[in-house]
């Protein structure tokens, strides 16, 4: 099963895992949070990410789901990427995480597609749905 690493600012990483636990009823194996502290130097961040990747990689690769492209922790993570083994998708939201958790049996390239579609399809303007005729909103 592909390992999943949630890489995000402070409480966001832990909060997303707790929300996923609530939705799914339990913490799936091979899922870890890497909350970013603002005071950690890049060298420590690199070493910590390397350890986290090794810990959750069972041989089928690791998908890092991260908050915002261009931040220091993402730039550090980019140096650890290996196509087909360690991949990174940014723009993390809860629908993305839930979608990926529901399709973890798929190979890494397909899981990346699920992450992208889950992230995009999870963004909706509820007003459009709530004001439709026969809506229950």
C-alpha positions, 0 to 999 in steps of 0.5 A: 500500500502506498504510504501517505505523508501529510506535510503542512503548517503546524496544526493543519497536518494533525488536524487533517489526520484527525478529521480523516480518522473521524470520517473513516472511523480509524487511523489507516496504516501507513499514514503520518503527519509531518507538522511544520514548526516555523523554527526548524532549520532546513537541514533538520527538516530534510532529515525529519522528512527522510525519516518519515518517508522511510517509516511509511514506505513499505516498498510501494512508494510514498505520496506526500500531500502538502499544503502550499507550493513554494513554501520552504518545507515544500522546497525541501521536500522537492529535493527528496522526490523520486518519480514513481517512488516518492511523489508530491501533490500540493494544495491539500484539502480534506476531500483530497485526503479522503479520496486518496485514503479510499483508493490506496490500493491503486499504484502511485500514478493512479493515486496521484490522479485521485488526489488531484481530482479529489482536491478539485472536486471537493471545492464547490460553491454551496450556494449553487446547490442550496438555491436549486429548486427542490434543494434541502439546504 
